[in-house]
Amino acid sequence: MRSQQAHERAFSFEFFPPKTPEGAAKLSQTWQTLAELQPRFFSVTFGAGGSTQERTLETVLNIQREAGIDAAPHLSCIGSTRNHIREILHTYQNHGVSHIVALRGDMPSGMHGEPGELRYANELVRFIREETGDHFFIEVGAYPEFHPQATSSSKDLENFRRKVEAGANAAITQYFYNPDAYFSFVDACEKLGLSLPIVPGIMPITNYTQLARFSDACGAEIPRWIRKRLESYGDDMASLRAFGEEVVTRLCEQLLQAGAPGLHFYTMNQTGPTLAIWRNLNLSPCD
């Protein structure tokens, strides 16, 4: 963790593009509230195969205009072409966007065929650098519990190194609930000479069924003791959320005390759970 302690702490929050006018109004209230915490940036997800491209752009521009906070769109390459990605990059450049989250992404549900001209995130990062030089600050994904499709831990680390060497500036991890997984991953990266900021991704716990589904899909482990406690609450959502808040607050405390360079909250477009954890940590704006 030595290299992580050298980085200035940065906090950020992730949203997904709303599908309805009501969702857009709710998200606007969410980012306006969280903007008061003065995060380093907000990120906005990009649907499988680019399916939310227009809504991602619209959300990013609205955030930058209304909240005055740097907004980083996600950009995925799977199922796309160089020309299409080039157009997206130039669109973001023309709108003054200078921060991006570069991911391999997933094929849209039910879609089969070629993975696209750029198959992996390191190829996307290299392409962004070739097309736009140093215009974008590039974030990439990291997997402390290893990517679900990785054949081994060593190959997963090698894949991460390729993204860094292609030109990534920083990394955001998949969420996790075992801090040792993060510490071990960072130590392994340091042994490879990788010293970029690796910011832990934080998922508040508010709905066990939803969390279990997400975790099964992305390979994030819910430790057995947490899973059993969550299962025991049944329909008692108040107790479940109180327990979840306690667990995630303690996780964040351990990470920050050990020198993690900030936290990236997966908000699910909600203010309450993230704000409660922030307050429990006694963090202040620009902390």
C-alpha positions as CSV (number, residue, x, y, z in Angstrom):
1,M,0.0,0.0,0.0
2,R,3.0,2.3,0.1
3,S,2.4,3.7,-3.4
4,Q,-1.2,4.5,-2.7
5,Q,-0.4,6.6,0.3
6,A,1.6,8.9,-1.9
7,H,-1.6,10.0,-3.8
8,E,-3.9,12.8,-2.9
9,R,-7.2,11.4,-1.7
10,A,-10.1,11.7,-4.2
11,F,-13.7,10.9,-3.8
12,S,-16.2,10.3,-6.6
13,F,-19.7,9.1,-7.2
14,E,-21.2,7.0,-10.1
15,F,-24.6,7.4,-11.7
16,F,-26.4,5.6,-14.6
17,P,-28.3,7.5,-17.3
18,P,-32.0,7.8,-16.4
19,K,-34.6,6.3,-18.8
20,T,-37.5,8.6,-18.0
21,P,-38.2,12.3,-17.3
22,E,-39.0,11.3,-13.7
23,G,-35.7,9.5,-13.4
24,A,-33.8,12.5,-14.8
25,A,-35.5,14.8,-12.2
26,K,-34.5,12.4,-9.4
27,L,-31.0,12.1,-10.6
28,S,-30.7,15.9,-10.9
29,Q,-31.6,16.2,-7.2
30,T,-29.1,13.5,-6.3
31,W,-26.1,15.1,-8.0
32,Q,-27.0,18.5,-6.7
33,T,-27.0,17.1,-3.2
34,L,-23.8,15.1,-3.7
35,A,-22.1,18.1,-5.4
36,E,-22.1,19.9,-2.0
37,L,-19.5,17.3,-0.9
38,Q,-17.2,18.7,-3.6
39,P,-16.1,15.3,-5.1
40,R,-13.2,15.1,-7.6
41,F,-15.7,13.9,-10.2
42,F,-19.0,12.2,-11.0
43,S,-18.9,9.3,-13.5
44,V,-21.8,8.2,-15.7
45,T,-22.1,4.6,-17.0
46,F,-22.3,3.5,-20.6
47,G,-24.7,0.8,-21.5
48,A,-23.7,-2.6,-23.0
49,G,-22.6,-2.1,-26.6
50,G,-23.0,1.6,-26.3
51,S,-26.8,1.3,-25.8
52,T,-27.0,4.5,-23.6
53,Q,-24.5,6.6,-25.6
54,E,-26.8,9.6,-26.1
55,R,-28.2,9.5,-22.6
56,T,-24.7,9.2,-21.2
57,L,-23.6,12.3,-23.1
58,E,-26.7,14.2,-22.1
59,T,-26.2,13.3,-18.4
60,V,-22.6,14.2,-18.4
61,L,-23.2,17.6,-20.0
62,N,-26.1,18.3,-17.6
63,I,-23.9,17.5,-14.6
64,Q,-21.1,19.7,-15.8
65,R,-23.4,22.6,-16.5
66,E,-25.7,22.4,-13.5
67,A,-23.5,21.0,-10.8
68,G,-20.2,22.5,-11.9
69,I,-18.4,19.2,-11.2
70,D,-16.1,17.3,-13.6
71,A,-18.1,14.5,-15.2
72,A,-16.4,11.4,-16.6
73,P,-18.4,9.3,-19.1
74,H,-17.8,5.6,-19.3
75,L,-16.8,4.3,-22.7
76,S,-16.8,0.7,-23.7
77,C,-15.3,-0.8,-26.8
78,I,-17.0,-4.3,-27.1
79,G,-19.1,-4.7,-30.2
80,S,-18.0,-1.3,-31.6
81,T,-15.7,0.0,-34.3
82,R,-12.8,2.4,-34.3
83,N,-14.7,4.9,-36.3
84,H,-17.6,4.9,-33.9
85,I,-15.4,5.3,-30.9
86,R,-13.5,8.0,-32.7
87,E,-16.7,9.9,-33.2
88,I,-17.7,9.6,-29.5
89,L,-14.2,10.8,-28.4
90,H,-14.4,13.8,-30.7
91,T,-17.9,14.6,-29.4
92,Y,-16.7,14.6,-25.9
93,Q,-13.7,16.7,-26.8
94,N,-15.9,19.3,-28.5
95,H,-18.1,19.5,-25.4
96,G,-15.1,20.1,-23.1
97,V,-15.1,16.7,-21.5
98,S,-11.6,15.8,-20.4
99,H,-12.1,12.8,-18.1
100,I,-13.2,9.3,-19.2
101,V,-13.6,5.8,-17.8
102,A,-12.4,3.3,-20.4
103,L,-13.8,-0.3,-20.1
104,R,-14.1,-3.3,-22.3
105,G,-17.8,-3.5,-21.5
106,D,-20.3,-6.2,-22.3
107,M,-22.2,-7.2,-25.4
108,P,-25.9,-6.2,-25.3
109,S,-28.2,-8.9,-24.0
110,G,-29.2,-11.3,-26.7
111,M,-26.7,-10.0,-29.2
112,H,-24.2,-12.4,-30.7
113,G,-21.4,-12.1,-33.2
114,E,-18.1,-10.3,-33.4
115,P,-16.7,-8.5,-30.3
116,G,-15.7,-5.5,-32.3
117,E,-12.5,-4.1,-33.6
118,L,-11.2,-3.4,-30.1
119,R,-11.6,-6.5,-28.0
120,Y,-10.0,-5.5,-24.7
121,A,-9.8,-2.4,-22.5
122,N,-6.0,-2.0,-23.0
123,E,-6.7,-1.7,-26.8
124,L,-9.3,1.0,-26.1
125,V,-6.9,2.9,-23.8
126,R,-4.2,2.8,-26.5
127,F,-6.7,3.9,-29.1
128,I,-7.8,6.9,-27.0
129,R,-4.2,8.0,-26.6
130,E,-3.5,7.6,-30.3
131,E,-6.5,9.7,-31.2
132,T,-6.5,12.3,-28.5
133,G,-3.1,12.4,-26.9
134,D,-3.2,13.5,-23.3
135,H,-6.5,15.3,-23.6
136,F,-8.3,12.7,-21.4
137,F,-7.6,11.7,-17.9
138,I,-8.3,8.0,-18.3
139,E,-9.7,5.8,-15.5
140,V,-9.7,2.0,-16.0
141,G,-11.3,-0.9,-14.1
142,A,-9.6,-3.1,-11.5
143,Y,-10.7,-6.3,-9.9
144,P,-9.3,-7.1,-6.4
145,E,-11.2,-10.4,-6.4
146,F,-10.2,-10.9,-10.1
147,H,-12.2,-10.6,-13.2
148,P,-14.9,-13.3,-13.5
149,Q,-13.5,-14.4,-16.9
150,A,-9.9,-14.4,-15.8
151,T,-8.3,-17.8,-16.1
152,S,-5.8,-17.1,-13.3
153,S,-4.8,-14.4,-10.9
154,S,-1.5,-13.8,-12.7
155,K,-3.1,-13.4,-16.1
156,D,-5.6,-11.0,-14.5
157,L,-2.8,-8.9,-13.1
158,E,-1.0,-9.0,-16.5
159,N,-4.2,-7.7,-18.2
160,F,-4.4,-4.9,-15.7
161,R,-0.7,-4.0,-16.3
162,R,-1.5,-3.8,-20.1
163,K,-4.2,-1.2,-19.4
164,V,-1.8,0.9,-17.3
165,E,1.1,0.6,-19.8
166,A,-1.4,1.6,-22.6
167,G,-1.8,5.0,-20.9
168,A,-4.3,4.8,-17.9
169,N,-3.9,7.5,-15.3
170,A,-5.9,5.8,-12.5
171,A,-8.1,2.8,-11.7
172,I,-11.4,2.3,-10.0
173,T,-12.1,-1.2,-8.5
174,Q,-15.1,-3.4,-8.7
175,Y,-16.9,-3.3,-5.4
176,F,-15.9,-5.7,-2.6
177,Y,-16.6,-6.3,1.0
178,N,-13.3,-8.0,2.0
179,P,-10.6,-5.3,2.5
180,D,-7.8,-7.8,2.4
181,A,-8.7,-8.5,-1.2
182,Y,-8.0,-4.8,-2.0
183,F,-4.8,-4.7,0.0
184,S,-3.5,-7.9,-1.6
185,F,-4.3,-6.6,-5.1
186,V,-2.5,-3.3,-4.5
187,D,0.5,-5.1,-3.1
188,A,0.7,-7.3,-6.1
189,C,0.5,-4.3,-8.4
190,E,3.3,-2.6,-6.5
191,K,5.5,-5.7,-7.1
192,L,4.8,-5.2,-10.8
193,G,6.0,-1.6,-10.5
194,L,2.4,-0.1,-10.9
195,S,2.1,2.9,-8.8
196,L,-1.0,4.7,-10.2
197,P,-3.9,5.5,-7.9
198,I,-6.2,2.4,-7.4
199,V,-9.4,3.8,-5.8
200,P,-11.7,1.3,-4.1
201,G,-15.2,1.0,-5.5
202,I,-17.9,1.1,-2.8
203,M,-21.4,-0.4,-3.1
204,P,-23.8,0.6,-0.3
205,I,-26.0,-2.3,0.8
206,T,-29.7,-1.5,0.6
207,N,-31.3,-4.5,-1.1
208,Y,-30.0,-8.0,-0.6
209,T,-31.7,-9.6,-3.6
210,Q,-30.4,-7.0,-6.0
211,L,-26.9,-7.1,-4.4
212,A,-26.8,-10.9,-4.7
213,R,-27.8,-10.7,-8.4
214,F,-25.2,-8.0,-9.2
215,S,-22.5,-9.9,-7.3
216,D,-23.2,-13.2,-9.0
217,A,-22.9,-11.4,-12.4
218,C,-19.7,-9.5,-11.8
219,G,-17.8,-11.9,-9.5
220,A,-17.8,-9.8,-6.4
221,E,-17.9,-11.9,-3.3
222,I,-20.4,-11.3,-0.5
223,P,-18.6,-12.9,2.6
224,R,-20.7,-15.7,4.1
225,W,-21.2,-13.9,7.4
226,I,-22.6,-10.8,5.6
227,R,-24.8,-12.9,3.3
228,K,-26.2,-14.9,6.2
229,R,-27.0,-11.7,8.2
230,L,-28.6,-10.1,5.2
231,E,-30.7,-13.2,4.6
232,S,-31.9,-13.3,8.2
233,Y,-33.6,-9.9,8.0
234,G,-36.1,-11.1,5.4
235,D,-38.5,-8.2,4.7
236,D,-37.2,-6.1,7.5
237,M,-35.6,-3.5,5.2
238,A,-34.9,-1.0,8.0
239,S,-32.7,-3.5,9.9
240,L,-31.1,-4.7,6.7
241,R,-30.1,-1.2,5.6
242,A,-28.8,-0.3,9.1
243,F,-26.6,-3.4,9.1
244,G,-25.5,-2.7,5.5
245,E,-24.6,0.9,6.5
246,E,-22.6,-0.3,9.4
247,V,-20.7,-2.9,7.3
248,V,-19.8,-0.6,4.5
249,T,-18.9,2.3,6.9
250,R,-16.4,0.0,8.7
251,L,-15.0,-1.2,5.3
252,C,-14.4,2.4,4.2
253,E,-12.8,3.2,7.6
254,Q,-10.3,0.3,7.1
255,L,-9.5,1.3,3.6
256,L,-8.9,5.0,4.3
257,Q,-6.9,4.2,7.5
258,A,-4.6,1.9,5.5
259,G,-3.9,4.7,2.9
260,A,-6.5,4.1,0.1
261,P,-6.4,7.1,-2.2
262,G,-10.1,7.9,-1.8
263,L,-13.4,6.1,-2.5
264,H,-15.6,5.8,-5.5
265,F,-19.3,5.2,-4.6
266,Y,-21.7,3.3,-6.8
267,T,-24.7,5.4,-5.8
268,M,-27.4,3.6,-7.9
269,N,-28.7,7.2,-8.4
270,Q,-29.6,7.4,-4.7
271,T,-28.4,10.0,-2.3
272,G,-29.3,8.6,1.1
273,P,-27.1,5.5,1.5
274,T,-24.0,7.2,0.2
275,L,-24.6,10.3,2.2
276,A,-25.1,8.3,5.4
277,I,-21.8,6.5,5.0
278,W,-20.0,9.8,4.2
279,R,-21.3,11.3,7.4
280,N,-20.4,8.2,9.4
281,L,-16.8,8.6,8.2
282,N,-16.8,12.3,9.4
283,L,-15.6,13.4,5.9
284,S,-15.9,17.0,4.9
285,P,-16.1,18.6,1.5
286,C,-12.7,18.5,-0.3
287,D,-11.5,16.1,2.5
